[in-house]
Amino acid sequence: MNSEFITSVPGLHTERLRLREYRREDFDVFAAHLADPVSAAHLVPADRHAAWRIFCSQAGLWLIHGAGWWAVEEKQTGRLVGSVGAFFREDSTVMELGWNTYRAFWGRGFANEAAAAALHHALEVRREPKVRALIASGNESSLRVARRLGLQYEADTEIVGKAVGVYTREHSMAQALQA
């Protein structure tokens, strides 16, 4: 793998997690997550071929925008527990946050911990003025994460044919919460 690509993805660390670049060996668990109808209920379910395109696209965002998705690894075990992103969609100037925890790791707070690190990176390191998350109304676990992160409901929109809520947080709000 091209080492320049690896060094272009900032490594983030939390108490329990390491957020790092995607690696080829991460793909099997990523594909299984997208193929599982329970895990992918609020995503676009994908077969292995479509999952490969998504995996490569998410990794490639770093080259296009200098922002993208991280693989989320548990420090203690080295196991991949999910993915988290701070990225831009093609038609947006607002950075978007996204998070997925693989089903075997649900209920352990990994999504909140990884998303908080991505949010900090977006607002405090990159100094983005605003971030957003697009969350389906039935996705209770992601709505809880969004509330913990201080994201507020802003509007409804549609993405890939699904109705979702737009939840946002501005940089100035991050500063106020730290004071």
DAMOKA-V249324 format. One line per field, one symbol per residue. ss: DSSP state (H for helix, E for strand, L for the rest). psi: psi as a letter, one per 30 degrees, with the letter a starting at -180 (. if undefined). burial: b if it has 9 or more other ideal C-beta (glycine too) atoms within 8 Angstrom, else e. Layout:
# DAMOKA-V249324
ss: ???
psi: ???
burial: ???
This chain:
# DAMOKA-V249324
ss: LLHHHHHLLLLEELLLEEEELLLHHHHHHHHHHHHLLLLLLLLLLLLHHHHHHHHHHHHHHHHHHLLEEEEEEELLLLLEEEEEEEELLLLLLLEEEEEEELHHHLLLLHHHHHHHHHHHHHHHHLLLLEEEEEELLLLHHHHHHHHHLLLEEEEEEEELLEEEEEEEEEHHHHHHHHL
psi: kjfeeeffjkklkaeflkkllkleffeeeeeeeffjfeegegajkkleeeeeeeeeeeefeeeefglbkkkjkkeefgkkfalkljlklegkfkkkklkkkkefglgggeeeeeeeeeeeeeeeefhkfkllkjkkffieeeeeeeeefgkkkelkakkhgkklkkklkleeeeeeff.
burial: eeeebbeebeebebeebbbbbbeeebbebbbbbbbbeebbeebeebeeebbbebbeebbbbbeeeebbbbbbbbbeeeebbbbbbbbbeeeeebbbbbbbbbbebeeeebbbbbbbbbbbbbbeebebebbbbbbbeebeebbbbbeebbbeeeeebeeeeeebbbbbbebebbeeeee
